[in-house]
């Protein structure tokens, strides 16, 4: 195996590893962003429910 072929093999395997790592990191980031958005929306929903219920209890004699 010549030096050129050896260097080409190392570079191509490094490139494939970098592409695979980038893909996995992108998927993980997308899931985390979605989870954060859902959690924030649920927090807003819970706050609205608490406010509505406190107003309802305030009206009840």
C-alpha positions as CSV (number, residue, x, y, z in Angstrom):
1,X,0.0,0.0,0.0
2,X,1.5,3.3,-1.0
3,X,1.6,6.4,1.1
4,X,-0.9,8.2,-1.2
5,X,-3.4,5.4,-0.9
6,X,-2.9,5.3,2.9
7,X,-3.5,9.0,3.3
8,X,-6.6,8.8,1.0
9,X,-8.0,6.0,3.2
10,X,-7.5,8.0,6.3
11,X,-9.0,11.2,4.9
12,X,-12.0,9.4,3.4
13,X,-12.7,7.5,6.7
14,X,-12.3,10.8,8.6
15,X,-14.7,12.5,6.2
16,X,-17.3,9.7,6.7
17,X,-17.0,9.9,10.4
18,X,-17.4,13.6,10.4
19,X,-20.5,13.3,8.2
20,X,-22.0,10.6,10.4
21,X,-21.3,12.7,13.6
22,X,-22.8,15.8,12.0
23,X,-26.0,13.9,11.1
24,X,-26.4,12.4,14.5
25,X,-25.8,15.7,16.3
26,X,-28.3,17.4,14.0
27,X,-31.0,14.8,14.8
28,X,-30.3,15.2,18.6
29,X,-30.4,18.9,18.3
30,X,-33.7,18.8,16.4
31,X,-35.3,16.5,19.1
32,X,-34.0,18.8,21.9
33,X,-35.5,21.9,20.2
34,X,-38.8,20.2,19.7
35,X,-38.9,19.0,23.3
36,X,-38.0,22.5,24.6
37,X,-40.8,24.0,22.5
38,X,-43.4,21.5,23.7
39,X,-42.3,22.0,27.4
40,X,-42.6,25.8,27.1
41,X,-46.0,25.5,25.5
42,X,-47.2,23.2,28.3
43,X,-45.9,25.7,30.9
44,X,-47.9,28.4,29.2
45,X,-51.0,26.2,29.1
46,X,-50.7,25.3,32.8
47,X,-50.3,29.0,33.7
48,X,-53.5,29.9,31.7
49,X,-55.4,27.1,33.4
50,X,-54.3,28.2,36.8
51,X,-55.3,31.8,36.1
52,X,-58.7,30.7,34.7
53,X,-59.4,28.5,37.7
54,X,-58.4,31.2,40.2
55,X,-60.8,33.6,38.4
56,X,-63.5,31.0,38.5
57,X,-63.0,30.3,42.2
58,X,-63.0,34.1,42.9
59,X,-66.5,34.3,41.3
60,X,-68.0,31.4,43.2
61,X,-69.7,32.5,46.4
